[in-house]
Amino acid sequence: MKKVIALLLTMGMLISLVACGKTAANEAPSATDAPAATKAPAATEAPAATEAPAAAATEPTDLTMWCIAVESDSNRHAYEAGIAKFQAAHPEINLTWEATQNQEYKTKLKAAVAANEMPDIFFTWGAGFLKEFVDAGRVYCVDDVYAKYASQLPEVMMGNYTFDGKRYAVPTNFNIVAMFANTEILKQAGIDKVPATYEELIACCDALVAKGIIPFGCSGKEPWAISEYLESIVQKSVGATALKDMYMGNASWNNEGVIQAIAKFQEMITKKYFDPEGAALSNDETKANFIAGKYAFYINGTWNCADIAKAGLQDVVQVSEFPVIDSTKSQLGELIGGANDSLAVAASSKNPQIAAESAFEIAKNICQQGYLDGNGLPSWTPDYDTSALNPLTQSVAAIVANSKQNVLFGDNFLSADKANIYLDYVSQAYANAIDGKAYVEGLDKDLK
């Protein structure tokens, strides 16, 4: 397992880090690259290390923290355990934290940023999502604190949080989009192995439908969950580089490969590959249905390894990447995801240095517990026993170790406003309200 982790931190991540921290406007960031950025206002920079370090505090310090680890979230236990460990080690800090469901959290955080009424520490996604807040001067630079942890937190993991050479958040884990397959369900349709090619996947889905089995479950209520299906299809149709260029605005969305990808996605829905009740389901409900055996496949983030293993399915479910559709443009090893979940500190915090040090400690704790739980791969270098990792997480590590190029989740690659526009088009495609041509023309027009 140590060899797999070593490969993960070298091959899987370093390949996509050619442009880490660069600011050229035409540089396309990868899953761990920093997108082009302008220099953040001076107000967001960290004071010198001699200015009020945490150890100098003589009175209890009150800190607030926001996150998305609600009761049903896969990372809930990691947050609870990680924060409890932090509070036991730091009785001089009174930490109050609250969790809000994913989609509502984005709206809540954006409103807080606009009003400059943010908590001391806040969960954030990286790349374009975070950059918008950095450019507004709302995020504290954590360079001084990062220097203390650099030996434990590889620079390769900081790319999505680095703008104009400055770092603004600390990652908690590394995740990709994967295809989870219930092999027992496949056997009911006479399928003895997980499909490795697109043609095999289509034949498998046809066989499942013929047996009255729903191939895929997808939450239509949560557009980000739809995007994890659609982005997998698009990337394996046009290639990782082309998809990144579209997100960056360096290439038109009006690409025949994207148009055909939308057509394939909608054909899969028409052929009843997707749960017809999915439009009314949340992602948690969809995942519960997959675990209960209602679907053969579930495409979502690898943080789900924890819940699937907890349900006793670690020997029944297999993890793989979505197969290649156009081998002239894409290849296996091109993945959706990267180091993305993180904690940042508000520039408006009354105790930004203490908050930053706390954010690093909490993030490290969450990373360790989350990795052991199966909520993703570690962004921090493990210095603890990992021999009990579930086989699903080990499979994910092997996939990432062989990755060629990663593209961050679209709704995080883009700024918050552009992400909302993008997800609206994703939802329209899922509902068959627009075809591929309208999809690409609309994105070209509205994401300018």
N, C-alpha and C positions, 0 to 999 in steps of 0.2 A: 504493500500500500504506500510505503514511503517513496518507492520509485515512481508510482503513479502520480503522487503529489509533486514530486520533483519535475516530472514531465509537464504537469499542469502549469507550474509556475514558469517554465521555460518555453517549451514548444507552443502550448496552447495560447499563452498570453503574449509572449514576445513577438510572435509573428505579426500580430496586429498593432504593434506599437511604433511603427516607423515615424509617425508624426506627432508623438506625444508632446503636448505642451506648446506646439507651434501655433502661430497666429496668422499665417497666410490665409487670405480670404478664400482661396480656391483649394485649400487642403481638406480632404474628406476624412473625417475621423472614423476610426474603427470602433469596435466595442469598447476598447479601453483607451482610445485616443481622446484628447480634448478637442472639442470643436473650436473653430476660429473664434477669437474673442477680442474685445476691447479692454483696455486696462480698467480695472475696477477703481472706483473713487477711493481716495486716500482714507476716508473714514472707515473703510472696511478692513484696513490692514491691522495686523496684530501689533501690539506694543512690544517693546523690547522685553526679553525674558526676565529682566530685573524688575519689571513693573508688576507688583502685586501678584506673585505666583500663588498658587493654591495653598502652599505650605504656610504662607504668611498670614492667612486669614485667622483672626482671633475670635470672631463671632460666627455662629452658624450662618451659612449662606443658603438662601432659598433659591432653587432653580426649578423651572418648569420645562416640560418636554412634551411634544406632540409626536404621534406615530400612527401607523395603520394596523398595529397588531391587536385587532379586536379579538373577542373571545373565539371566534371561528377561524381566525387566521392561522396558517401553518406555523408562523413564527411566534405565536403567543407565548408558548412555553419558553422559548429562547429569550424573549424579552423579560418575562417574569423572573427567570433564573438569573439572567445577566444583570438586571437592575438590582435584584436582591443581593447579589454578590458585591456589586458596587456600593450599595448602601451599608452593607456590613463592614466594608473596608473604609468607608468615609462617613462616619457619624457626624462629622462637622458640616455635612451638606444635607439639606432637606430637599429631596427631589420629589416633585409632584408631576405625575405623567398621566396622559389620557390618550386613548386610541379612538380613531374615527375610520369608518369603512373607506376603502380605497377611493372610489369615485367621489364621494362626498368630501374626502380629505383634500383632494386637489382644489376643489372650489373654496373650501375653508382656508387653506393655506394661501391661495392667491389673494383672497380678500384681506387676510391679515397682513400680507406683504404690502398691498396697496395702501392700507391704513397705517402701516408701520406699527402694528400691534401684535408682534410675534412673540412666541415663547422663547426662552433662552436657547433651548436646543430643539431642533425639529428634524423629523424624518424627511428625506428628499430623494428624488431620483437624480441621476447625473445628467451630463451633457446639456442639451438645449433646455431641458426643464429647469435645471439649476442656474444655467448661465443667465437666464432672464432676470433672476433675482440678484445675481452678482452684479450685472450691469446696472441694476437699479440702486446699488449701494446698500443692499439690505443684509448682506452676508459677511461674516467676519472671516478674515484670512487666518488660516490655522498653520501657517508655515512653521512658526516657532515651536508649536507643540508637536507637529509632525517630526521635527528633527529628533525629538526624544524617542520616537517609536520607529524610525526608519529601518532599523535592523530587523524589526518584527513585521513591518508592513511594507512590502516591496513597492518601489516607485512605479513599477508596471501596473499596479492596481489603482494608482491615483490619477490616471489619465483623464477619466471622465469628470473629474472634479478640479482640474487644473486649467486656469485661463490666464493668458499672458504671463505664464511662468509662476503663478501663485496658486496655492491650493485652498479650497474652500469647503471641503467636507471630508469625512472619513468613512470608507466603505465597511459594510458589515458582512457581505458575502458576494458570491459570483454565481450567476444562474444563466441557463440557456432555456430556450423552448425545446421541448422534446416530445416525442410521440410515445405515449404509454399504451401498451397492448396487453390485453388479458388473454393469455394463451389458452386458457380453458374455454373461453367463449369462442375463440377461433376454431378450436377442435370440434365444436358443435356444428360448424359449417364445413368440416372436412379439411381445414387448413392446419398443417402441422408445423408451420414456422411463420415468424413475423415477416411480412412482405419486405423485400430488400430493394425492389424497383417500383417505379410508378405503375407499370403495367401489372405487376403482381398485386399492388395495393388495390387497383381498380377491380381486378378479378376477385380478390378477397372480399371487397365490399359487395360486389354483385352476389357472391355466394352467401354472404351474411343476410342480405335483404331477402334472398330466396328462402331462407330459413326463418324469416320473421324476426331477425335480430337487427337492431339498430347499430350501424358501424360507429358513428361518431356522436358524442354529446358536446354541445357548444352553447354557452350562455349568450342568448341574444339580448339580455337586459344590460350586459356590461360590454360595451364596445371594445375595450382593451382585450377581453377574452376572445372576441371574434378575430381581432387583428393577429392573434397568435397563430390562428389557422391560416388566415389569408397571407400574412407575411411569409410563412413557410412556403406556401405555394408560389408566391411571387419570386422569392429569392431563388428557389430551385428552378425557376423558369428563365430568369434574366441574369442571375449571378449576383454575388455580394457587392462587387464594385459598382455595378450599374445601380443597384438599389441605394447604396450610400450616396451616389452622385445625385439621385433624385431627391433624397432627403435634404441634401446640402443645397439644392437649387442649381447645381452645376450641369444637370441634364434634364431633359423634358420627361414628364411622366407619360407622354404620348409615345409609348413604346409598344410595339406589336406584342412583345412577350408579356407585358403587363395586361394588355387587353385580353390575350388568350388565357392568362392566369385567372382573371375574373370570370371568364366564360367557363373554365374548368371548375372553379369554385361553385358557381351557380348551377352547373350541370350536376355536380355532386349532391347539391341540395334537392334539385328536381328529381333525381333518381332515388330519393329517400335515404341517402347515406347519413343524413343528419336527423336528430330527434325533432319531429314536427312540433313538439311542445317546447323546444329550446328557446323560442322567442320570449317566453314568459319566465324563464328560469335564471336564477343568479348563478354565478360561477360556483359558489359553495354547494348549491343544489345539484349542479351538473356533476361536480366532482363526487358528491355523495352517490349519485346514480351510477357513476362508473365503478366506484368501489363496491356498490351493491350488485354489480353484474348486469346492469341494464344496457351498457354499451361495450363494444369490443375495443374501441380506441378513445383516447382522451389526449388532446394536444394542448399543453400548457407548460408553465415554468417548472423547472426541476426542483423547486422548493416543495412540490407536492410529494416527493419521495417519502417524506416523513409520515404524512397521513396515510399513504398507501401501505407503507411498511407497518405502521401501527395497526392497520386493519388486518394484518396477517397475510398480505398478498405479495410479500417480497419475493416469493418463489414462484408465483403465478404470473405476475406482471413483468414484462420486459420493457426496457427503455431503449429507444433508438432515435435517430434523426429522421426527419421527413425525407423520402427518397427524391432523387434527382429527376426532374421532368425533361429539361433540355440539357443534355450532356455537352453540347457545344458551347454553352454559356455558363453552366454551373457545375459543381462537383460536390461529392460528399466531403464533409469537413467545413462547409460554409454554413455557419450557424447564426441563429438569432439570439442575442443576449450579450452578457458581459458583466463586469463589476458595475452595479447600478444602484442598489439600495444603500443608503448612507444616512449619516447624521451630520447636520450642519449647525452652526451657531449664528444667532441673529446679531447683527452689528449693533442693534439697539439694546442688547443685554446690559444690565447694570454691572455684571461681573463676567465679561466676555472671556478673559483668560481662564478663570476657574471653570466656566461653562465649556470651553474648548478642551481643557484637560479631562473634564468629566465625560465629554462626548467620546473621546478616544478610549477611555477606560470602558465605558458602557458598550461601545461598538466592538471592542475586542472580546468582551464577555459574551455578547450576543453572537458574534462570529463563532466562537468556540462551541457554545451550546447548540447553536443552529446547525453546525456541521455534524456534531454528534447525533443530533435528532434526525438529520437527513433533510434539512431545509436548504441545501445548496452546498456549493464548494467554498472553501475558505479563502477570503481575501488576505487574511493574516496568516503568516506561516505557522502551522501547527507545532506546538511544543508540548504536546500531551498525547496520551495513548489513543490511537485511532483504530485499534484492532477490532473493535466491536461495530464498525460502520456497517450499515445494512448494504446488501448487494446492489440495490438500486442506485444508491449514491456512488458506489464503486464503479458501476457501469457508466454513470454520468462523467466521472473523472476520466475514464478511458476515452470517452467520446471527445471531451474537451482537449485531452492530451494530444489527440490526432487532428485537431481543428486546423484549418487552413486560413480562415478569415471569419471574423465575427462582425455582425451588424447589430447595433443596439436596438432594442424594442422601439418601434416607430413613434409611439406616443411619448417616449422619453427623449429620443433623439431630437425631436422638434421642440420648440418653445411651447409653453402651455397653451397659448392662443392658437397656434398652428396645429397643435396636437388635437385640439377640440374639433377643428375643421376636418382634419385627416380622419379622425374616428367617426365623424358624421358620415363621411363618404364610405367608410368601411361598413357602417351599419346599413346604409342604403344598398350597398352591394349584397349584403347578407339577406336583406328583405326583398331582393330582386326588384328594387325600385328604380335602379339604373343599370345600364349594361356597361361593359368594359370601356367602350368609347366615351360614354358620359363620365365615367369614373376618372379616366386619365385627363380628359379635357377640363373637368371641374377642378382637379388638384392643380393642374398647371395654372389655371386662372386664380384660384383662391389662396394658394400657398405662396404667391409672389411676395 
